Amino acid sequence: MRHSGRIAALLTVGIVGLVLALPGLAKDKAPTGRELVRQYCKTCHGPESKNGEYTPMTYIQDQWEEFFSDTYKDSHKNVVDPKHNNQKVVDEITPKMLKKIKKFMIDHAADSEHPMTCG
């Protein structure tokens, strides 16, 4: 009987641990800024694009900051994304997604410590 009590206690601790870990696991599945750029931005701004190719290294950090603060919404308000059911880009990309995209672009801008493209 004592042995079954220990097994029940261990099983309970294991289940509680799993339940507590699930939100953290789900968070890891959310797309990164880099993935969002590939999924949403490269559609219209890839190599040889008529809209121009844009990568984090296209601008320095201050220029990206200005773009996301002043230019993005106006320049993309009528743009539709053919890869996402022709939805307007400004409606398709949520504020949370845009924050991740902005962070990725600024963190890897031409004058950052880790400049890079989206690959």
Secondary structure as GFF3:
##gff-version 3
##sequence-region A 1 119
A	DSSP	alpha_helix	2	29	.	.	.	ID=ss1
A	DSSP	alpha_helix	33	36	.	.	.	ID=ss2
A	DSSP	pi_helix	37	41	.	.	.	ID=ss3
A	DSSP	alpha_helix	42	45	.	.	.	ID=ss4
A	DSSP	three_ten_helix	56	58	.	.	.	ID=ss5
A	DSSP	alpha_helix	61	66	.	.	.	ID=ss6
A	DSSP	pi_helix	67	71	.	.	.	ID=ss7
A	DSSP	alpha_helix	72	76	.	.	.	ID=ss8
A	DSSP	beta_strand	80	81	.	.	.	ID=ss9
A	DSSP	three_ten_helix	82	84	.	.	.	ID=ss10
A	DSSP	beta_strand	87	88	.	.	.	ID=ss11
A	DSSP	alpha_helix	89	92	.	.	.	ID=ss12
A	DSSP	alpha_helix	95	107	.	.	.	ID=ss13
###
